[in-house]
Amino acid sequence: MRTVSKNKQNLSILDQGLTINGDIECDGEVIIKGKVTGTIKAETLVIADTGVVEADCNVETVIIGGDYNGNLTAKGIMQILRTGKCSGKVLCKDMVVENGSTLNASVDCSLSK
């Protein structure tokens, strides 16, 4: 169940080997294959299996295939893939957790649009 950004013109890929300490703000989709520490605001956030994110995030949709730790607000769907690990605090509308994933977070799925 992979949802794609409505704004297909704005795609940012942070590749393996890239480390960012700071704030990221994007109108479209952000794919993280490297490491990010700080804050992220985007329409869609995808953390690839090689991605490591330690950040506070405010997104519409998030797909976690790598490691995530922080405070996460997903106004739409949060999906944790079988390779994904999520810890911290999560506020979302809907959640999909695949078999084999790791979820060690405080979760509230009562967020409404």
C-alpha positions in Angstrom: 0.0 0.0 0.0 2.2 2.8 -1.2 0.6 6.2 -1.7 2.2 8.7 -3.9 2.4 12.4 -3.5 -0.3 14.4 -5.1 2.3 16.9 -6.2 4.5 14.8 -8.5 6.7 17.8 -9.5 8.3 18.1 -6.1 10.3 15.0 -5.3 13.4 15.2 -3.1 15.7 12.2 -2.6 18.3 12.2 0.2 20.6 9.4 -0.9 22.7 6.9 1.1 25.9 8.5 2.5 24.2 11.8 3.0 23.7 13.2 6.6 21.6 16.2 7.3 21.3 18.0 10.6 18.6 20.6 10.5 15.2 21.4 9.1 13.6 20.0 5.9 10.5 21.5 4.4 9.0 20.2 1.1 5.7 20.7 -0.8 5.9 17.2 -2.2 7.5 13.9 -1.4 10.8 13.3 0.4 12.6 10.0 0.2 15.3 9.5 2.8 17.9 6.8 2.2 20.6 8.5 4.3 20.4 10.0 7.8 18.4 13.1 9.0 18.4 14.7 12.4 16.1 17.7 13.1 12.6 18.5 11.8 10.8 17.4 8.6 7.7 19.0 7.1 6.4 17.4 3.9 3.4 16.1 2.1 4.8 12.6 1.9 7.8 11.2 3.8 9.3 7.8 2.7 12.1 6.4 4.9 13.8 3.7 2.8 15.3 0.6 4.4 18.7 2.3 4.6 17.2 5.5 6.0 17.7 6.7 9.6 15.5 9.6 10.8 15.7 11.2 14.3 13.4 14.1 13.9 10.1 15.6 14.7 7.9 15.2 11.6 4.7 16.8 10.4 3.4 15.1 7.2 0.3 14.0 5.4 1.6 10.5 4.7 4.6 8.5 6.0 6.0 5.2 4.9 8.7 3.8 7.2 11.0 1.1 5.8 14.1 2.2 7.8 14.6 3.5 11.3 12.5 6.4 12.8 12.7 7.9 16.2 10.9 11.1 17.2 7.5 12.8 17.4 5.5 12.1 14.3 2.2 13.7 13.2 0.7 12.1 10.0 -2.6 13.7 9.1 -3.3 10.8 6.8 -1.8 7.3 6.7 1.2 6.0 8.6 2.6 2.8 7.2 5.4 0.7 8.7 6.9 -1.8 6.3 8.3 -5.1 7.4 11.8 -3.6 7.4 10.7 -0.6 9.4 11.3 0.4 13.0 9.4 3.2 14.7 9.9 4.6 18.2 8.8 7.8 19.9 5.4 9.4 19.8 2.9 9.0 16.9 -0.3 10.9 16.2 -2.0 9.8 13.0 -5.4 9.3 11.3 -4.8 5.7 10.0 -2.0 3.2 10.5 -0.9 0.1 8.7 1.8 -2.1 10.4 3.2 -4.9 8.3 4.2 -8.2 9.9 7.9 -8.2 10.9 8.1 -4.5 11.6 9.0 -3.0 15.0 6.7 -0.4 16.7 7.9 0.8 20.1 6.0 4.1 20.4 3.1 5.9 22.1 0.4 5.8 19.4 -2.8 7.9 19.0 -4.8 7.2 15.8 -7.6 9.5 16.7 -6.5 12.4 14.5 -9.2 13.6 12.1 -8.8 15.6 8.9 
